[in-house]
Amino acid sequence: MYSESDLAAAVEAGVLSPDAANAFRNHVAEAREAPAVDEEHFKLLTGFNDIFVAIAAALVLAAVAWLGADLAKMLLNEQHESPRLIGGLMMGGSLSVAAASWLLAEYFTRRRRMALPSILLLLAFVGGAFGSFAGMFVINAPWIEATFGLRGEMAHRQAGGVILALIGVATAIATYVHWRRFMVPITVAAGAMALVGIAIGIIVAVVPGAENWLYWMALVAGLIVFAFAMRWDMSDLERRTRRSDVAFWLHLLAAPLIAHPVFHLIGVFDGDIPIAMAAVVIILYVGFASVALAVDRRALLVSSLVYVLYALYAIFAQTGAVELSAALTALVIGSALLTLSAFWQPMRRGVVGLLGGLETRLPPVQQPALA
């Protein structure tokens, strides 16, 4: 399977002319009766060898983590459990994983451009970098506490927030370096996810009672990530470069951060859902569908699907169809999604047509003609 980024790379390398690439896109769009932008291309597998290599890489990384932690334990020579030992184990295992994933990426990502292994190695590198920096602070925890004279719960929470911020910044820098070297599309979303988690963690650690506002903070973070995703999307409206792949992963991150807080805040799972609330859930889902059509991304629909399924099930159950409620719910939602998929293009034209001047900032509703 060849992605849009592969076609763009072929054009840059002179293997295909721009006219030939456009002709191929137009042919595919005509055969599928949909513009290429509507397909939401992204590369997850280049072949079964991706799965084979991903399994092998996971085994190697697990072994390297174990060996790294064991080597750190030998070097520290600690007889009893202590912050120094715990931090050393974290740092040894995590640093080994980060180094090994980088070295493996030099071949499987930079040279072979294998999709699934590249994603796995990127996530391993980010996790390894985070664990390494965290382990370094754990090793030095007694020194930090003594040097800064930390006393009381609030002082420890505030110090924890500062340390978490430093770890987050260091991890973000490491992630950026990885991005500059390998350009794996999911890297930007992984960095954004780390920053969101760290920002929420710092607020909870520093601000008393902030844990009661987790859903609101997640919703705000989701809207920010969505805006960031749209910025990447608007830089490649025809979705022919790597920027579109980056936007895809950002939308995939933003969708649950938006959908889950919204439905939890209205109390969908607080108990028996009344018909009025079920109707609100369905209306919200229609709203999400409109946004998905406008921006030509389906992530919001997938993230909020479980809630509309639950709401529709409650409606059928409360109207007396208890035994058939699950089957009727699956039939209605499945049929609706299939209809939406089949008529995505004309429905999208209708939604985008209502947005007026915003149409020029959204992916085109039809395949651009060959010049």
C-alpha positions in Angstrom: 0.0 0.0 0.0 1.3 3.4 -1.0 0.4 6.6 0.9 0.2 10.2 -0.2 3.6 10.8 1.4 5.1 8.0 -0.7 3.7 9.7 -3.9 5.1 13.0 -2.8 8.5 11.5 -2.1 8.4 9.8 -5.5 7.7 13.2 -7.2 10.6 14.8 -5.2 12.9 12.0 -6.2 12.0 12.4 -9.9 10.5 8.9 -10.2 7.1 10.4 -11.0 6.2 13.7 -12.6 3.7 15.9 -10.8 1.3 15.4 -13.7 1.6 11.6 -13.4 1.0 11.7 -9.7 -2.0 13.9 -10.1 -3.4 11.7 -12.8 -3.0 8.7 -10.5 -4.8 10.5 -7.7 -7.6 11.5 -10.1 -7.9 7.9 -11.3 -8.2 6.5 -7.7 -10.7 9.2 -6.8 -12.8 8.4 -9.8 -12.7 4.7 -9.2 -13.7 5.2 -5.6 -16.2 8.0 -6.3 -14.6 10.1 -3.6 -11.8 12.7 -3.4 -8.5 11.4 -2.2 -8.7 13.8 0.8 -11.8 12.0 2.0 -9.9 8.7 2.4 -7.8 9.9 5.4 -4.8 8.0 4.3 -2.2 7.2 6.9 0.4 4.5 7.0 0.2 1.9 9.8 1.4 -1.2 7.9 3.6 -1.5 4.8 3.3 -5.3 4.9 3.2 -8.2 7.3 6.9 -7.8 7.8 5.9 -4.7 9.9 4.2 -6.9 12.4 7.1 -9.4 12.4 9.7 -6.6 13.0 7.5 -4.9 15.7 7.2 -8.1 17.7 11.0 -8.7 17.4 11.7 -5.1 18.4 9.4 -5.3 21.4 11.2 -8.4 22.6 14.6 -6.8 22.2 13.5 -3.6 24.0 12.1 -5.6 26.9 15.3 -7.6 27.2 17.4 -4.4 27.0 15.3 -2.8 29.7 15.8 -5.7 32.0 19.6 -5.9 31.3 20.0 -2.1 31.8 18.2 -2.2 35.1 20.2 -5.2 36.3 23.5 -3.4 35.3 22.5 -0.3 37.2 21.8 -2.4 40.3 25.2 -3.9 40.1 26.9 -0.5 39.7 25.0 1.1 42.5 25.7 -1.9 44.8 22.8 -1.0 47.1 21.9 -3.6 49.6 18.5 -2.2 50.7 15.6 -0.5 48.8 16.2 3.2 48.7 15.4 6.2 46.4 18.9 5.8 44.9 18.3 2.2 44.0 14.8 2.8 42.6 16.0 5.7 40.6 19.0 3.8 39.4 16.8 0.9 38.2 14.5 3.4 36.4 17.3 5.2 34.8 19.3 2.1 33.8 16.3 0.4 32.2 14.8 3.5 30.6 18.1 4.8 29.2 18.8 1.4 27.7 15.4 1.4 26.0 15.9 5.0 24.7 19.3 4.2 23.2 18.2 0.8 21.7 15.1 2.3 20.2 17.1 5.1 18.6 19.7 2.7 17.1 16.9 0.4 15.8 15.1 3.4 14.3 18.3 4.3 12.3 17.7 1.3 10.2 14.0 0.4 10.4 12.7 4.0 10.3 15.3 6.1 8.6 16.3 3.6 5.9 13.4 1.1 5.6 10.6 3.5 6.5 8.6 0.7 8.1 5.4 2.2 9.6 4.4 0.0 12.6 8.0 -0.5 13.9 8.6 3.2 13.5 5.6 4.0 15.8 6.7 1.4 18.3 10.3 2.7 18.4 9.1 6.3 18.7 6.9 5.5 21.7 9.7 3.4 23.3 12.1 6.3 22.9 9.8 8.9 24.4 8.9 6.6 27.3 12.6 5.8 27.8 13.6 9.4 27.8 10.9 10.3 30.3 11.9 7.3 32.5 15.6 8.3 32.3 15.0 11.9 33.5 12.5 10.8 36.1 15.0 8.2 37.5 17.7 10.9 37.7 15.5 13.0 39.9 14.5 10.0 42.0 18.2 9.2 42.6 18.8 12.8 43.8 15.6 13.0 45.8 17.3 13.0 49.3 19.8 15.7 48.1 17.0 17.8 46.7 14.9 17.5 49.9 17.9 18.4 52.1 19.2 21.2 49.9 15.9 23.0 49.5 14.6 22.2 53.0 11.3 20.7 51.9 8.9 20.4 54.8 5.2 19.7 54.8 2.9 18.2 52.2 2.4 21.4 50.2 6.1 22.0 49.8 6.6 18.4 48.6 3.7 18.8 46.1 5.0 22.1 44.8 8.5 20.6 44.4 7.0 17.6 42.7 5.2 20.0 40.2 8.5 21.8 39.4 10.3 18.5 38.9 7.6 17.2 36.7 7.8 20.4 34.6 11.6 19.9 34.2 11.2 16.3 33.3 8.5 17.3 30.7 10.7 20.0 29.2 13.6 17.6 28.9 11.4 14.9 27.4 9.9 17.4 24.9 13.4 18.4 23.8 14.4 14.7 23.3 11.2 14.1 21.3 11.9 17.1 19.1 15.4 15.8 18.4 13.9 12.5 17.4 11.4 14.3 15.2 14.2 16.2 13.4 16.1 13.0 12.8 13.3 10.5 11.8 10.2 12.6 11.0 7.8 9.9 12.2 4.3 11.5 11.9 3.0 10.3 15.3 6.0 12.1 17.1 4.1 15.4 17.3 1.0 13.8 18.8 3.2 11.9 21.3 4.9 15.1 22.3 1.5 16.8 22.6 0.2 14.0 24.7 3.2 14.2 27.1 2.8 17.9 27.4 -0.9 17.6 28.2 -0.3 14.9 30.9 2.5 16.9 32.4 0.5 20.2 32.4 -2.4 18.5 34.1 -0.1 16.8 36.6 1.6 20.0 37.5 -1.7 21.8 38.1 -3.0 18.9 40.3 0.3 18.9 42.2 0.5 22.6 42.9 -3.2 23.7 43.1 -5.2 22.3 46.0 -8.5 20.7 44.9 -7.5 20.8 41.2 -8.2 17.0 41.0 -11.9 17.9 41.0 -11.4 19.8 37.7 -9.8 17.0 35.7 -12.5 16.7 33.1 -12.5 20.4 32.5 -8.7 20.5 32.1 -8.9 17.6 29.7 -11.5 19.3 27.7 -9.5 22.5 27.4 -6.4 20.5 26.5 -8.4 18.6 23.8 -9.6 21.9 22.2 -6.0 23.2 22.2 -4.8 20.0 20.6 -7.7 20.1 18.1 -6.7 23.7 17.1 -3.1 22.5 16.7 -4.2 19.6 14.5 -6.2 22.0 12.3 -3.1 24.2 11.9 -1.3 21.2 10.5 -4.3 20.3 8.3 -4.6 23.8 6.9 -1.0 23.7 5.8 -1.8 20.7 3.5 -5.4 21.0 2.5 -5.1 18.4 -0.3 -3.4 15.9 2.1 -0.4 15.1 -0.1 2.5 15.4 2.4 3.6 14.2 5.8 1.8 17.1 7.4 -1.5 15.4 6.8 -0.2 12.3 8.6 0.9 14.5 11.6 -2.6 16.1 11.6 -4.3 12.6 11.6 -2.5 11.6 14.8 -3.2 14.9 16.5 -6.9 14.6 15.7 -6.8 11.0 17.1 -5.4 12.5 20.3 -7.7 15.4 20.5 -10.9 13.4 19.9 -11.0 11.5 23.2 -9.8 14.5 25.1 -12.9 16.4 23.9 -15.5 13.6 23.7 -15.0 11.8 27.0 -15.0 14.9 29.3 -18.1 16.3 27.5 -20.1 13.2 28.1 -18.8 12.6 31.6 -19.6 16.2 32.6 -23.2 15.8 31.6 -23.4 12.7 33.8 -23.9 10.0 31.2 -22.6 7.2 33.5 -23.8 8.6 36.8 -26.7 6.1 36.9 -29.9 5.3 34.9 -29.9 7.7 31.9 -33.3 9.4 31.4 -34.7 9.8 27.9 -34.0 13.5 27.9 -30.3 13.0 28.6 -30.2 10.3 26.0 -31.6 12.7 23.5 -28.9 15.3 24.5 -26.2 12.7 23.9 -27.6 11.9 20.4 -27.8 15.7 19.6 -24.2 16.0 20.7 -23.2 13.1 18.5 -24.9 14.8 15.6 -22.9 17.9 16.4 -19.6 15.9 16.5 -20.6 14.4 13.2 -21.0 17.9 11.7 -17.6 18.9 12.9 -16.1 15.6 11.5 -17.7 16.3 8.2 -16.5 19.9 8.1 -12.8 19.0 8.9 -13.0 15.7 7.1 -11.7 13.7 10.0 -13.6 10.8 11.6 -11.8 10.5 15.0 -14.5 12.4 16.9 -17.2 10.0 15.7 -15.2 7.0 16.8 -14.3 8.5 20.3 -17.9 9.4 21.1 -19.4 6.2 19.6 -19.6 4.3 23.0 -21.7 7.1 24.5 -24.3 7.3 21.7 -24.5 3.5 21.8 -25.3 3.6 25.5 -27.8 6.4 25.1 -29.7 4.7 22.3 -29.7 1.4 24.3 -31.3 3.3 27.2 -33.9 4.8 25.0 -34.9 1.4 23.5 -34.8 -0.2 27.0 -37.1 2.5 28.5 -39.6 2.2 25.7 -40.2 -1.5 26.4 -37.9 -3.2 24.0 -35.6 -4.6 26.7 -34.7 -7.9 25.2 -34.0 -6.4 21.7 -32.5 -3.1 22.9 -28.9 -4.2 22.2 -29.7 -5.6 18.7 -31.8 -2.5 17.8 -29.1 -0.2 19.0 -26.4 -2.0 16.9 -28.7 -2.0 13.9 -29.5 1.7 14.1 -26.0 3.0 14.8 -24.4 0.6 12.3 -26.8 1.6 9.6 -26.3 5.3 10.4 -22.5 5.0 10.2 -22.6 3.0 7.0 -24.9 5.6 5.4 -22.6 8.3 6.6 -19.7 6.6 5.0 -21.5 5.9 1.8 -22.7 9.5 1.4 -19.8 11.2 3.2 -18.9 13.4 0.2 -22.4 14.9 -0.6 -23.1 15.3 3.1 -19.8 17.0 3.6 -20.5 19.4 0.7 -23.7 20.4 2.4 -22.0 21.1 5.7 -19.0 22.9 4.3 -21.4 25.0 2.1 -23.0 26.4 5.2 -19.7 27.6 6.6 -19.2 30.4 4.1 -15.7 31.9 4.1 -14.3 29.0 6.1 -14.6 26.7 3.1 -11.2 27.9 1.8 -9.5 26.8 5.0 -10.9 23.3 4.9 -9.9 20.3 2.7 -11.6 20.5 -0.7 -14.9 18.8 -1.2 -13.8 17.4 -4.6 -10.6 16.2 -6.1 -8.7 19.0 -7.8 -8.6 18.6 -11.5 -5.3 17.6 -13.2 -3.5 20.7 -14.5 
